[in-house]
Amino acid sequence: METMENNSNNSVQTSENSFKIPAEENSIIKLTKEKKRKPGIIYLTTIPTGFDVNKIRKYFSEFGDIDRVYLQPKVDDKAKKSTSKKHRQYTEGWVEFKSKRKAKWVNLMLNANRVGGKRKDPCYDELWNIKYLPRMKWAFLNQRLEYEREVYRQRMGAEISQVRQETDHFLKFSNLSKKKKLENKKKTQKGNELTGQQDNMNPVDEKSGFIFKQKDTESEIQQKKDKKRRDEKFRQRLAEKKKRREEKKNEKLKNKKHDEDFLGSVFVGGSK
């Protein structure tokens, strides 16, 4: 009986040893079982005066690990004149925390609170205006920024094309006015020449009263025809270019209409 019990115990021990997991593999399994930290993004509706990307990162890194920061620069006439980075102003910003909980905690702790710092700082008495964006991803922000850049490019292209049309229209009328002036000068010169010829006419010519006009040569006729053909070809090319531009604009607008509602709904204010 004792020998049977010993054999059974040995078999159990060997089975347990065979199913034991090494320490290294056990640590790897524990790491995989741990939940991955989901990032969280907060939205800054206003940026304190004097703050830039480095200052924002330094300020919020005291509350948690930060991944990415983006600040929207202010675009106006004054900002364009000041080229130095010291005078650059920002309208809004986004800060991505590596932990979703930290982002929520920062929203609760700092929203509607004073920025603080030294009393001599211009932003000492300013208040933070922070919103936590649930289910927000950094890819959505990149899509929105790319969409805004494309809209800006299209608007600038439309303005440039309008300015070009106005300049072409002005140049066209200025050239017409110059041509009319030249034609009037030529007419006056011809009239003066004709009057001089009539004064110096023979008495036989005075009795007849006829003015003989010389016909154009073949080379002159061919030159006039070639000029007309060139003008017609140039007009056709201009018309074709205008049609192509309009077709490209319509295609771009059709392809990007469905993105406006989606991007507008994502960035509506409010946290859940």
Summary of the structure (lengths in Angstrom):
residues: 272
radius of gyration: 41.1
end to end distance: 69.8
largest distance: 165.3
contacts: 584
relative contact order: 0.08
helix: 62%
strand: 10%
